Amino acid sequence: MRLDIEFSGGAELLFNKQKEYQIDIPSTVIRLGDLLVWLEKNLLQERPELFLQGKSVRPGILVLVNDVDYSLLGENEYILKEMDKILFISSLHGG
């Protein structure tokens, strides 16, 4: 299944400073929570503690699925669909 993944607000720094990815995920990745595990193993380059907390995104990272807050879609239980656009925006900035 093909997905568009985008990182913004500094989250891209954890993913090789690349803001956009078009990825093909294996059929075992069904839910958004599965995608988080896949991202950690395959794309996350550094400091996983700044992106993940347990099996979910760290507080302060907004997740939009097709421009809708993932909390309205069931969060990690959201069933991924072909060509979903998943956007991760970090709202945590150093000062």
PyMOL commands that set and color helices and strands:
alter all, ss='L'
color gray80, all
select helices_A, chain A and resi 11-14+32-42+48-50+70-72+75-77
alter helices_A, ss='H'
color red, helices_A
select strands_A, chain A and resi 2-8+20-24+52-53+56-57+61-65+68-69+85-90
alter strands_A, ss='S'
color yellow, strands_A
deselect
rebuild
show_as cartoon
